[in-house]
């Protein structure tokens, strides 16, 4: 879903599309995001940006690479 949105997707819209509550979405984004949790760095696939009063989830370069390679070694 984020792969097709270069400018990202607002968190409320993402909740609606996925059928999730905001608290659940934020927990999931935390696990795949850039910030460390419990002293362990996240994989950095997604970043949450604040734009005015709106929070937007954006796929990072690392996240796009993960999608491209399927999580294995980079493809040539």
mmCIF file of the N, C-alpha and C atoms, coordinates in Angstrom:
data_MODEL
# 
_entry.id   MODEL 
# 
loop_
_atom_site.group_PDB 
_atom_site.id 
_atom_site.type_symbol 
_atom_site.label_atom_id 
_atom_site.label_alt_id 
_atom_site.label_comp_id 
_atom_site.label_asym_id 
_atom_site.label_entity_id 
_atom_site.label_seq_id 
_atom_site.pdbx_PDB_ins_code 
_atom_site.Cartn_x 
_atom_site.Cartn_y 
_atom_site.Cartn_z 
_atom_site.occupancy 
_atom_site.B_iso_or_equiv 
_atom_site.pdbx_formal_charge 
_atom_site.auth_seq_id 
_atom_site.auth_comp_id 
_atom_site.auth_asym_id 
_atom_site.auth_atom_id 
_atom_site.pdbx_PDB_model_num 
ATOM 1   N N  . UNK A 1 1  ? 0.819  -1.180  0.000   1.00 0.00 ? 1  UNK A N  1 
ATOM 2   C CA . UNK A 1 1  ? 0.000  0.000   0.000   1.00 0.00 ? 1  UNK A CA 1 
ATOM 3   C C  . UNK A 1 1  ? 0.872  1.255   0.000   1.00 0.00 ? 1  UNK A C  1 
ATOM 4   N N  . UNK A 1 2  ? 1.907  1.287   0.815   1.00 0.00 ? 2  UNK A N  1 
ATOM 5   C CA . UNK A 1 2  ? 2.789  2.454   0.844   1.00 0.00 ? 2  UNK A CA 1 
ATOM 6   C C  . UNK A 1 2  ? 3.689  2.521   -0.382  1.00 0.00 ? 2  UNK A C  1 
ATOM 7   N N  . UNK A 1 3  ? 3.963  1.377   -0.991  1.00 0.00 ? 3  UNK A N  1 
ATOM 8   C CA . UNK A 1 3  ? 4.858  1.350   -2.148  1.00 0.00 ? 3  UNK A CA 1 
ATOM 9   C C  . UNK A 1 3  ? 4.321  2.178   -3.305  1.00 0.00 ? 3  UNK A C  1 
ATOM 10  N N  . UNK A 1 4  ? 3.021  2.261   -3.446  1.00 0.00 ? 4  UNK A N  1 
ATOM 11  C CA . UNK A 1 4  ? 2.419  3.013   -4.536  1.00 0.00 ? 4  UNK A CA 1 
ATOM 12  C C  . UNK A 1 4  ? 2.179  4.476   -4.216  1.00 0.00 ? 4  UNK A C  1 
ATOM 13  N N  . UNK A 1 5  ? 2.560  4.906   -3.036  1.00 0.00 ? 5  UNK A N  1 
ATOM 14  C CA . UNK A 1 5  ? 2.317  6.280   -2.594  1.00 0.00 ? 5  UNK A CA 1 
ATOM 15  C C  . UNK A 1 5  ? 3.643  6.950   -2.256  1.00 0.00 ? 5  UNK A C  1 
ATOM 16  N N  . UNK A 1 6  ? 4.255  7.604   -3.227  1.00 0.00 ? 6  UNK A N  1 
ATOM 17  C CA . UNK A 1 6  ? 5.566  8.229   -3.026  1.00 0.00 ? 6  UNK A CA 1 
ATOM 18  C C  . UNK A 1 6  ? 5.551  9.281   -1.919  1.00 0.00 ? 6  UNK A C  1 
ATOM 19  N N  . UNK A 1 7  ? 4.423  9.980   -1.760  1.00 0.00 ? 7  UNK A N  1 
ATOM 20  C CA . UNK A 1 7  ? 4.321  11.012  -0.728  1.00 0.00 ? 7  UNK A CA 1 
ATOM 21  C C  . UNK A 1 7  ? 3.821  10.463  0.597   1.00 0.00 ? 7  UNK A C  1 
ATOM 22  N N  . UNK A 1 8  ? 3.585  9.164   0.669   1.00 0.00 ? 8  UNK A N  1 
ATOM 23  C CA . UNK A 1 8  ? 3.110  8.551   1.893   1.00 0.00 ? 8  UNK A CA 1 
ATOM 24  C C  . UNK A 1 8  ? 1.596  8.553   1.990   1.00 0.00 ? 8  UNK A C  1 
ATOM 25  N N  . UNK A 1 9  ? 1.101  8.017   3.097   1.00 0.00 ? 9  UNK A N  1 
ATOM 26  C CA . UNK A 1 9  ? -0.334 7.918   3.355   1.00 0.00 ? 9  UNK A CA 1 
ATOM 27  C C  . UNK A 1 9  ? -0.581 8.422   4.770   1.00 0.00 ? 9  UNK A C  1 
ATOM 28  N N  . UNK A 1 10 ? -1.603 9.261   4.931   1.00 0.00 ? 10 UNK A N  1 
ATOM 29  C CA . UNK A 1 10 ? -1.918 9.761   6.270   1.00 0.00 ? 10 UNK A CA 1 
ATOM 30  C C  . UNK A 1 10 ? -2.320 8.579   7.152   1.00 0.00 ? 10 UNK A C  1 
ATOM 31  N N  . UNK A 1 11 ? -1.989 8.679   8.429   1.00 0.00 ? 11 UNK A N  1 
ATOM 32  C CA . UNK A 1 11 ? -2.282 7.575   9.333   1.00 0.00 ? 11 UNK A CA 1 
ATOM 33  C C  . UNK A 1 11 ? -3.779 7.290   9.445   1.00 0.00 ? 11 UNK A C  1 
ATOM 34  N N  . UNK A 1 12 ? -4.649 8.318   9.517   1.00 0.00 ? 12 UNK A N  1 
ATOM 35  C CA . UNK A 1 12 ? -6.084 8.007   9.546   1.00 0.00 ? 12 UNK A CA 1 
ATOM 36  C C  . UNK A 1 12 ? -6.555 7.256   8.295   1.00 0.00 ? 12 UNK A C  1 
ATOM 37  N N  . UNK A 1 13 ? -6.060 7.640   7.137   1.00 0.00 ? 13 UNK A N  1 
ATOM 38  C CA . UNK A 1 13 ? -6.435 6.953   5.897   1.00 0.00 ? 13 UNK A CA 1 
ATOM 39  C C  . UNK A 1 13 ? -5.913 5.518   5.906   1.00 0.00 ? 13 UNK A C  1 
ATOM 40  N N  . UNK A 1 14 ? -4.689 5.329   6.387   1.00 0.00 ? 14 UNK A N  1 
ATOM 41  C CA . UNK A 1 14 ? -4.104 3.994   6.464   1.00 0.00 ? 14 UNK A CA 1 
ATOM 42  C C  . UNK A 1 14 ? -4.913 3.106   7.410   1.00 0.00 ? 14 UNK A C  1 
ATOM 43  N N  . UNK A 1 15 ? -5.345 3.662   8.543   1.00 0.00 ? 15 UNK A N  1 
ATOM 44  C CA . UNK A 1 15 ? -6.195 2.909   9.474   1.00 0.00 ? 15 UNK A CA 1 
ATOM 45  C C  . UNK A 1 15 ? -7.466 2.446   8.782   1.00 0.00 ? 15 UNK A C  1 
ATOM 46  N N  . UNK A 1 16 ? -8.081 3.350   8.055   1.00 0.00 ? 16 UNK A N  1 
ATOM 47  C CA . UNK A 1 16 ? -9.341 3.024   7.386   1.00 0.00 ? 16 UNK A CA 1 
ATOM 48  C C  . UNK A 1 16 ? -9.130 1.940   6.327   1.00 0.00 ? 16 UNK A C  1 
ATOM 49  N N  . UNK A 1 17 ? -8.070 2.084   5.517   1.00 0.00 ? 17 UNK A N  1 
ATOM 50  C CA . UNK A 1 17 ? -7.800 1.098   4.462   1.00 0.00 ? 17 UNK A CA 1 
ATOM 51  C C  . UNK A 1 17 ? -7.504 -0.283  5.023   1.00 0.00 ? 17 UNK A C  1 
ATOM 52  N N  . UNK A 1 18 ? -6.793 -0.314  6.160   1.00 0.00 ? 18 UNK A N  1 
ATOM 53  C CA . UNK A 1 18 ? -6.403 -1.593  6.749   1.00 0.00 ? 18 UNK A CA 1 
ATOM 54  C C  . UNK A 1 18 ? -7.421 -2.134  7.745   1.00 0.00 ? 18 UNK A C  1 
ATOM 55  N N  . UNK A 1 19 ? -8.381 -1.294  8.129   1.00 0.00 ? 19 UNK A N  1 
ATOM 56  C CA . UNK A 1 19 ? -9.373 -1.717  9.115   1.00 0.00 ? 19 UNK A CA 1 
ATOM 57  C C  . UNK A 1 19 ? -8.789 -1.870  10.506  1.00 0.00 ? 19 UNK A C  1 
ATOM 58  N N  . UNK A 1 20 ? -7.842 -0.986  10.857  1.00 0.00 ? 20 UNK A N  1 
ATOM 59  C CA . UNK A 1 20 ? -7.172 -1.049  12.154  1.00 0.00 ? 20 UNK A CA 1 
ATOM 60  C C  . UNK A 1 20 ? -7.473 0.186   12.991  1.00 0.00 ? 20 UNK A C  1 
ATOM 61  N N  . UNK A 1 21 ? -7.375 0.035   14.295  1.00 0.00 ? 21 UNK A N  1 
ATOM 62  C CA . UNK A 1 21 ? -7.424 1.194   15.186  1.00 0.00 ? 21 UNK A CA 1 
ATOM 63  C C  . UNK A 1 21 ? -6.066 1.882   15.131  1.00 0.00 ? 21 UNK A C  1 
ATOM 64  N N  . UNK A 1 22 ? -6.058 3.175   15.435  1.00 0.00 ? 22 UNK A N  1 
ATOM 65  C CA . UNK A 1 22 ? -4.815 3.952   15.388  1.00 0.00 ? 22 UNK A CA 1 
ATOM 66  C C  . UNK A 1 22 ? -3.759 3.360   16.321  1.00 0.00 ? 22 UNK A C  1 
ATOM 67  N N  . UNK A 1 23 ? -4.147 2.932   17.512  1.00 0.00 ? 23 UNK A N  1 
ATOM 68  C CA . UNK A 1 23 ? -3.170 2.386   18.460  1.00 0.00 ? 23 UNK A CA 1 
ATOM 69  C C  . UNK A 1 23 ? -2.484 1.140   17.899  1.00 0.00 ? 23 UNK A C  1 
ATOM 70  N N  . UNK A 1 24 ? -3.237 0.306   17.207  1.00 0.00 ? 24 UNK A N  1 
ATOM 71  C CA . UNK A 1 24 ? -2.673 -0.912  16.608  1.00 0.00 ? 24 UNK A CA 1 
ATOM 72  C C  . UNK A 1 24 ? -1.723 -0.532  15.475  1.00 0.00 ? 24 UNK A C  1 
ATOM 73  N N  . UNK A 1 25 ? -2.144 0.400   14.632  1.00 0.00 ? 25 UNK A N  1 
ATOM 74  C CA . UNK A 1 25 ? -1.296 0.845   13.523  1.00 0.00 ? 25 UNK A CA 1 
ATOM 75  C C  . UNK A 1 25 ? 0.018  1.421   14.038  1.00 0.00 ? 25 UNK A C  1 
ATOM 76  N N  . UNK A 1 26 ? -0.048 2.262   15.064  1.00 0.00 ? 26 UNK A N  1 
ATOM 77  C CA . UNK A 1 26 ? 1.169  2.870   15.606  1.00 0.00 ? 26 UNK A CA 1 
ATOM 78  C C  . UNK A 1 26 ? 2.122  1.824   16.176  1.00 0.00 ? 26 UNK A C  1 
ATOM 79  N N  . UNK A 1 27 ? 1.588  0.805   16.822  1.00 0.00 ? 27 UNK A N  1 
ATOM 80  C CA . UNK A 1 27 ? 2.452  -0.274  17.332  1.00 0.00 ? 27 UNK A CA 1 
ATOM 81  C C  . UNK A 1 27 ? 3.135  -1.011  16.188  1.00 0.00 ? 27 UNK A C  1 
ATOM 82  N N  . UNK A 1 28 ? 2.381  -1.316  15.147  1.00 0.00 ? 28 UNK A N  1 
ATOM 83  C CA . UNK A 1 28 ? 2.957  -2.021  13.996  1.00 0.00 ? 28 UNK A CA 1 
ATOM 84  C C  . UNK A 1 28 ? 4.019  -1.169  13.303  1.00 0.00 ? 28 UNK A C  1 
ATOM 85  N N  . UNK A 1 29 ? 3.732  0.111   13.125  1.00 0.00 ? 29 UNK A N  1 
ATOM 86  C CA . UNK A 1 29 ? 4.704  1.004   12.489  1.00 0.00 ? 29 UNK A CA 1 
ATOM 87  C C  . UNK A 1 29 ? 5.964  1.132   13.337  1.00 0.00 ? 29 UNK A C  1 
ATOM 88  N N  . UNK A 1 30 ? 5.805  1.099   14.655  1.00 0.00 ? 30 UNK A N  1 
ATOM 89  C CA . UNK A 1 30 ? 6.974  1.186   15.537  1.00 0.00 ? 30 UNK A CA 1 
ATOM 90  C C  . UNK A 1 30 ? 7.914  0.003   15.313  1.00 0.00 ? 30 UNK A C  1 
ATOM 91  N N  . UNK A 1 31 ? 7.353  -1.181  15.125  1.00 0.00 ? 31 UNK A N  1 
ATOM 92  C CA . UNK A 1 31 ? 8.187  -2.374  14.934  1.00 0.00 ? 31 UNK A CA 1 
ATOM 93  C C  . UNK A 1 31 ? 8.966  -2.354  13.622  1.00 0.00 ? 31 UNK A C  1 
ATOM 94  N N  . UNK A 1 32 ? 8.419  -1.714  12.594  1.00 0.00 ? 32 UNK A N  1 
ATOM 95  C CA . UNK A 1 32 ? 9.105  -1.703  11.294  1.00 0.00 ? 32 UNK A CA 1 
ATOM 96  C C  . UNK A 1 32 ? 9.722  -0.342  10.982  1.00 0.00 ? 32 UNK A C  1 
ATOM 97  N N  . UNK A 1 33 ? 9.686  0.549   11.952  1.00 0.00 ? 33 UNK A N  1 
ATOM 98  C CA . UNK A 1 33 ? 10.194 1.903   11.755  1.00 0.00 ? 33 UNK A CA 1 
ATOM 99  C C  . UNK A 1 33 ? 11.674 2.053   12.034  1.00 0.00 ? 33 UNK A C  1 
ATOM 100 N N  . UNK A 1 34 ? 12.085 3.307   12.144  1.00 0.00 ? 34 UNK A N  1 
ATOM 101 C CA . UNK A 1 34 ? 13.497 3.647   12.306  1.00 0.00 ? 34 UNK A CA 1 
ATOM 102 C C  . UNK A 1 34 ? 13.938 3.778   13.762  1.00 0.00 ? 34 UNK A C  1 
ATOM 103 N N  . UNK A 1 35 ? 13.011 4.051   14.656  1.00 0.00 ? 35 UNK A N  1 
ATOM 104 C CA . UNK A 1 35 ? 13.369 4.307   16.049  1.00 0.00 ? 35 UNK A CA 1 
ATOM 105 C C  . UNK A 1 35 ? 13.630 3.014   16.809  1.00 0.00 ? 35 UNK A C  1 
ATOM 106 N N  . UNK A 1 36 ? 14.604 3.041   17.734  1.00 0.00 ? 36 UNK A N  1 
ATOM 107 C CA . UNK A 1 36 ? 14.884 1.845   18.526  1.00 0.00 ? 36 UNK A CA 1 
ATOM 108 C C  . UNK A 1 36 ? 13.770 1.570   19.538  1.00 0.00 ? 36 UNK A C  1 
ATOM 109 N N  . UNK A 1 37 ? 13.544 0.298   19.804  1.00 0.00 ? 37 UNK A N  1 
ATOM 110 C CA . UNK A 1 37 ? 12.582 -0.137  20.816  1.00 0.00 ? 37 UNK A CA 1 
ATOM 111 C C  . UNK A 1 37 ? 13.332 -1.056  21.774  1.00 0.00 ? 37 UNK A C  1 
ATOM 112 N N  . UNK A 1 38 ? 13.343 -0.701  23.038  1.00 0.00 ? 38 UNK A N  1 
ATOM 113 C CA . UNK A 1 38 ? 14.031 -1.527  24.029  1.00 0.00 ? 38 UNK A CA 1 
ATOM 114 C C  . UNK A 1 38 ? 15.510 -1.682  23.741  1.00 0.00 ? 38 UNK A C  1 
ATOM 115 N N  . UNK A 1 39 ? 16.118 -0.650  23.187  1.00 0.00 ? 39 UNK A N  1 
ATOM 116 C CA . UNK A 1 39 ? 17.545 -0.691  22.892  1.00 0.00 ? 39 UNK A CA 1 
ATOM 117 C C  . UNK A 1 39 ? 17.908 -1.392  21.594  1.00 0.00 ? 39 UNK A C  1 
ATOM 118 N N  . UNK A 1 40 ? 16.913 -1.882  20.867  1.00 0.00 ? 40 UNK A N  1 
ATOM 119 C CA . UNK A 1 40 ? 17.157 -2.565  19.597  1.00 0.00 ? 40 UNK A CA 1 
ATOM 120 C C  . UNK A 1 40 ? 16.667 -1.699  18.445  1.00 0.00 ? 40 UNK A C  1 
ATOM 121 N N  . UNK A 1 41 ? 17.535 -1.472  17.478  1.00 0.00 ? 41 UNK A N  1 
ATOM 122 C CA . UNK A 1 41 ? 17.167 -0.650  16.321  1.00 0.00 ? 41 UNK A CA 1 
ATOM 123 C C  . UNK A 1 41 ? 16.140 -1.374  15.462  1.00 0.00 ? 41 UNK A C  1 
ATOM 124 N N  . UNK A 1 42 ? 15.170 -0.612  14.960  1.00 0.00 ? 42 UNK A N  1 
ATOM 125 C CA . UNK A 1 42 ? 14.189 -1.172  14.035  1.00 0.00 ? 42 UNK A CA 1 
ATOM 126 C C  . UNK A 1 42 ? 14.802 -1.328  12.653  1.00 0.00 ? 42 UNK A C  1 
ATOM 127 N N  . UNK A 1 43 ? 14.134 -2.042  11.754  1.00 0.00 ? 43 UNK A N  1 
ATOM 128 C CA . UNK A 1 43 ? 14.673 -2.244  10.412  1.00 0.00 ? 43 UNK A CA 1 
ATOM 129 C C  . UNK A 1 43 ? 14.656 -0.983  9.552   1.00 0.00 ? 43 UNK A C  1 
ATOM 130 N N  . UNK A 1 44 ? 13.865 0.016   9.934   1.00 0.00 ? 44 UNK A N  1 
ATOM 131 C CA . UNK A 1 44 ? 13.863 1.280   9.197   1.00 0.00 ? 44 UNK A CA 1 
ATOM 132 C C  . UNK A 1 44 ? 13.150 1.237   7.866   1.00 0.00 ? 44 UNK A C  1 
ATOM 133 N N  . UNK A 1 45 ? 12.124 0.416   7.751   1.00 0.00 ? 45 UNK A N  1 
ATOM 134 C CA . UNK A 1 45 ? 11.398 0.304   6.483   1.00 0.00 ? 45 UNK A CA 1 
ATOM 135 C C  . UNK A 1 45 ? 10.385 1.416   6.291   1.00 0.00 ? 45 UNK A C  1 
ATOM 136 N N  . UNK A 1 46 ? 9.898  1.981   7.394   1.00 0.00 ? 46 UNK A N  1 
ATOM 137 C CA . UNK A 1 46 ? 8.857  3.011   7.343   1.00 0.00 ? 46 UNK A CA 1 
ATOM 138 C C  . UNK A 1 46 ? 9.234  4.155   8.272   1.00 0.00 ? 46 UNK A C  1 
ATOM 139 N N  . UNK A 1 47 ? 8.875  5.367   7.863   1.00 0.00 ? 47 UNK A N  1 
ATOM 140 C CA . UNK A 1 47 ? 9.089  6.558   8.688   1.00 0.00 ? 47 UNK A CA 1 
ATOM 141 C C  . UNK A 1 47 ? 7.744  7.263   8.829   1.00 0.00 ? 47 UNK A C  1 
ATOM 142 N N  . UNK A 1 48 ? 7.451  7.774   10.025  1.00 0.00 ? 48 UNK A N  1 
ATOM 143 C CA . UNK A 1 48 ? 6.242  8.569   10.237  1.00 0.00 ? 48 UNK A CA 1 
ATOM 144 C C  . UNK A 1 48 ? 6.670  10.026  10.314  1.00 0.00 ? 48 UNK A C  1 
ATOM 145 N N  . UNK A 1 49 ? 6.128  10.833  9.409   1.00 0.00 ? 49 UNK A N  1 
ATOM 146 C CA . UNK A 1 49 ? 6.451  12.261  9.344   1.00 0.00 ? 49 UNK A CA 1 
ATOM 147 C C  . UNK A 1 49 ? 5.246  13.070  9.795   1.00 0.00 ? 49 UNK A C  1 
ATOM 148 N N  . UNK A 1 50 ? 5.505  14.215  10.416  1.00 0.00 ? 50 UNK A N  1 
ATOM 149 C CA . UNK A 1 50 ? 4.438  15.140  10.780  1.00 0.00 ? 50 UNK A CA 1 
ATOM 150 C C  . UNK A 1 50 ? 4.423  16.259  9.762   1.00 0.00 ? 50 UNK A C  1 
ATOM 151 N N  . UNK A 1 51 ? 3.278  16.444  9.133   1.00 0.00 ? 51 UNK A N  1 
ATOM 152 C CA . UNK A 1 51 ? 3.098  17.503  8.134   1.00 0.00 ? 51 UNK A CA 1 
ATOM 153 C C  . UNK A 1 51 ? 1.928  18.364  8.591   1.00 0.00 ? 51 UNK A C  1 
ATOM 154 N N  . UNK A 1 52 ? 2.263  19.487  9.201   1.00 0.00 ? 52 UNK A N  1 
ATOM 155 C CA . UNK A 1 52 ? 1.215  20.308  9.793   1.00 0.00 ? 52 UNK A CA 1 
ATOM 156 C C  . UNK A 1 52 ? 0.618  19.551  10.965  1.00 0.00 ? 52 UNK A C  1 
ATOM 157 N N  . UNK A 1 53 ? -0.681 19.300  10.900  1.00 0.00 ? 53 UNK A N  1 
ATOM 158 C CA . UNK A 1 53 ? -1.355 18.554  11.964  1.00 0.00 ? 53 UNK A CA 1 
ATOM 159 C C  . UNK A 1 53 ? -1.558 17.084  11.602  1.00 0.00 ? 53 UNK A C  1 
ATOM 160 N N  . UNK A 1 54 ? -1.026 16.672  10.461  1.00 0.00 ? 54 UNK A N  1 
ATOM 161 C CA . UNK A 1 54 ? -1.246 15.310  9.969   1.00 0.00 ? 54 UNK A CA 1 
ATOM 162 C C  . UNK A 1 54 ? 0.026  14.481  10.080  1.00 0.00 ? 54 UNK A C  1 
ATOM 163 N N  . UNK A 1 55 ? -0.118 13.240  10.526  1.00 0.00 ? 55 UNK A N  1 
ATOM 164 C CA . UNK A 1 55 ? 0.999  12.305  10.523  1.00 0.00 ? 55 UNK A CA 1 
ATOM 165 C C  . UNK A 1 55 ? 0.855  11.415  9.297   1.00 0.00 ? 55 UNK A C  1 
ATOM 166 N N  . UNK A 1 56 ? 1.991  11.204  8.622   1.00 0.00 ? 56 UNK A N  1 
ATOM 167 C CA . UNK A 1 56 ? 2.004  10.469  7.358   1.00 0.00 ? 56 UNK A CA 1 
ATOM 168 C C  . UNK A 1 56 ? 3.038  9.345   7.440   1.00 0.00 ? 56 UNK A C  1 
ATOM 169 N N  . UNK A 1 57 ? 2.651  8.141   7.026   1.00 0.00 ? 57 UNK A N  1 
ATOM 170 C CA . UNK A 1 57 ? 3.578  7.014   6.946   1.00 0.00 ? 57 UNK A CA 1 
ATOM 171 C C  . UNK A 1 57 ? 4.195  6.996   5.555   1.00 0.00 ? 57 UNK A C  1 
ATOM 172 N N  . UNK A 1 58 ? 5.527  6.916   5.518   1.00 0.00 ? 58 UNK A N  1 
ATOM 173 C CA . UNK A 1 58 ? 6.265  6.946   4.258   1.00 0.00 ? 58 UNK A CA 1 
ATOM 174 C C  . UNK A 1 58 ? 7.208  5.747   4.214   1.00 0.00 ? 58 UNK A C  1 
ATOM 175 N N  . UNK A 1 59 ? 7.215  5.049   3.101   1.00 0.00 ? 59 UNK A N  1 
ATOM 176 C CA . UNK A 1 59 ? 8.151  3.954   2.904   1.00 0.00 ? 59 UNK A CA 1 
ATOM 177 C C  . UNK A 1 59 ? 9.539  4.548   2.672   1.00 0.00 ? 59 UNK A C  1 
ATOM 178 N N  . UNK A 1 60 ? 10.529 4.082   3.411   1.00 0.00 ? 60 UNK A N  1 
ATOM 179 C CA . UNK A 1 60 ? 11.889 4.600   3.278   1.00 0.00 ? 60 UNK A CA 1 
ATOM 180 C C  . UNK A 1 60 ? 12.608 3.919   2.111   1.00 0.00 ? 60 UNK A C  1 
ATOM 181 N N  . UNK A 1 61 ? 13.782 4.414   1.807   1.00 0.00 ? 61 UNK A N  1 
ATOM 182 C CA . UNK A 1 61 ? 14.602 3.792   0.758   1.00 0.00 ? 61 UNK A CA 1 
ATOM 183 C C  . UNK A 1 61 ? 14.894 2.339   1.130   1.00 0.00 ? 61 UNK A C  1 
ATOM 184 N N  . UNK A 1 62 ? 15.192 2.110   2.392   1.00 0.00 ? 62 UNK A N  1 
ATOM 185 C CA . UNK A 1 62 ? 15.460 0.750   2.871   1.00 0.00 ? 62 UNK A CA 1 
ATOM 186 C C  . UNK A 1 62 ? 14.213 -0.130  2.718   1.00 0.00 ? 62 UNK A C  1 
ATOM 187 N N  . UNK A 1 63 ? 13.035 0.443   2.974   1.00 0.00 ? 63 UNK A N  1 
ATOM 188 C CA . UNK A 1 63 ? 11.781 -0.291  2.811   1.00 0.00 ? 63 UNK A CA 1 
ATOM 189 C C  . UNK A 1 63 ? 11.515 -0.646  1.361   1.00 0.00 ? 63 UNK A C  1 
ATOM 190 N N  . UNK A 1 64 ? 11.802 0.292   0.458   1.00 0.00 ? 64 UNK A N  1 
ATOM 191 C CA . UNK A 1 64 ? 11.624 0.019   -0.976  1.00 0.00 ? 64 UNK A CA 1 
ATOM 192 C C  . UNK A 1 64 ? 12.577 -1.087  -1.432  1.00 0.00 ? 64 UNK A C  1 
ATOM 193 N N  . UNK A 1 65 ? 13.796 -1.057  -0.913  1.00 0.00 ? 65 UNK A N  1 
ATOM 194 C CA . UNK A 1 65 ? 14.771 -2.098  -1.257  1.00 0.00 ? 65 UNK A CA 1 
ATOM 195 C C  . UNK A 1 65 ? 14.296 -3.458  -0.742  1.00 0.00 ? 65 UNK A C  1 
ATOM 196 N N  . UNK A 1 66 ? 13.736 -3.460  0.448   1.00 0.00 ? 66 UNK A N  1 
ATOM 197 C CA . UNK A 1 66 ? 13.202 -4.702  1.032   1.00 0.00 ? 66 UNK A CA 1 
ATOM 198 C C  . UNK A 1 66 ? 12.106 -5.285  0.133   1.00 0.00 ? 66 UNK A C  1 
ATOM 199 N N  . UNK A 1 67 ? 11.225 -4.437  -0.365  1.00 0.00 ? 67 UNK A N  1 
ATOM 200 C CA . UNK A 1 67 ? 10.172 -4.901  -1.271  1.00 0.00 ? 67 UNK A CA 1 
ATOM 201 C C  . UNK A 1 67 ? 10.757 -5.412  -2.586  1.00 0.00 ? 67 UNK A C  1 
ATOM 202 N N  . UNK A 1 68 ? 11.746 -4.702  -3.091  1.00 0.00 ? 68 UNK A N  1 
ATOM 203 C CA . UNK A 1 68 ? 12.356 -5.070  -4.371  1.00 0.00 ? 68 UNK A CA 1 
ATOM 204 C C  . UNK A 1 68 ? 13.058 -6.425  -4.301  1.00 0.00 ? 68 UNK A C  1 
ATOM 205 N N  . UNK A 1 69 ? 13.761 -6.665  -3.201  1.00 0.00 ? 69 UNK A N  1 
ATOM 206 C CA . UNK A 1 69 ? 14.544 -7.893  -3.078  1.00 0.00 ? 69 UNK A CA 1 
ATOM 207 C C  . UNK A 1 69 ? 13.780 -9.030  -2.422  1.00 0.00 ? 69 UNK A C  1 
ATOM 208 N N  . UNK A 1 70 ? 12.639 -8.723  -1.846  1.00 0.00 ? 70 UNK A N  1 
ATOM 209 C CA . UNK A 1 70 ? 11.894 -9.760  -1.138  1.00 0.00 ? 70 UNK A CA 1 
ATOM 210 C C  . UNK A 1 70 ? 12.544 -10.159 0.170   1.00 0.00 ? 70 UNK A C  1 
ATOM 211 N N  . UNK A 1 71 ? 13.470 -9.338  0.650   1.00 0.00 ? 71 UNK A N  1 
ATOM 212 C CA . UNK A 1 71 ? 14.097 -9.603  1.941   1.00 0.00 ? 71 UNK A CA 1 
ATOM 213 C C  . UNK A 1 71 ? 15.362 -10.421 1.864   1.00 0.00 ? 71 UNK A C  1 
ATOM 214 N N  . UNK A 1 72 ? 15.688 -10.933 0.693   1.00 0.00 ? 72 UNK A N  1 
ATOM 215 C CA . UNK A 1 72 ? 16.911 -11.722 0.549   1.00 0.00 ? 72 UNK A CA 1 
ATOM 216 C C  . UNK A 1 72 ? 18.060 -10.842 0.094   1.00 0.00 ? 72 UNK A C  1 
ATOM 217 N N  . UNK A 1 73 ? 18.993 -11.442 -0.554  1.00 0.00 ? 73 UNK A N  1 
ATOM 218 C CA . UNK A 1 73 ? 20.123 -10.698 -1.098  1.00 0.00 ? 73 UNK A CA 1 
ATOM 219 C C  . UNK A 1 73 ? 19.650 -9.792  -2.230  1.00 0.00 ? 73 UNK A C  1 
ATOM 220 N N  . UNK A 1 74 ? 20.257 -8.612  -2.384  1.00 0.00 ? 74 UNK A N  1 
ATOM 221 C CA . UNK A 1 74 ? 19.863 -7.715  -3.476  1.00 0.00 ? 74 UNK A CA 1 
ATOM 222 C C  . UNK A 1 74 ? 19.978 -8.396  -4.830  1.00 0.00 ? 74 UNK A C  1 
ATOM 223 N N  . UNK A 1 75 ? 19.000 -8.123  -5.677  1.00 0.00 ? 75 UNK A N  1 
ATOM 224 C CA . UNK A 1 75 ? 19.002 -8.682  -7.032  1.00 0.00 ? 75 UNK A CA 1 
ATOM 225 C C  . UNK A 1 75 ? 19.873 -7.845  -7.943  1.00 0.00 ? 75 UNK A C  1 
ATOM 226 N N  . UNK A 1 76 ? 20.484 -8.506  -8.890  1.00 0.00 ? 76 UNK A N  1 
ATOM 227 C CA . UNK A 1 76 ? 21.337 -7.803  -9.862  1.00 0.00 ? 76 UNK A CA 1 
ATOM 228 C C  . UNK A 1 76 ? 20.514 -7.288  -11.000 1.00 0.00 ? 76 UNK A C  1 
# 
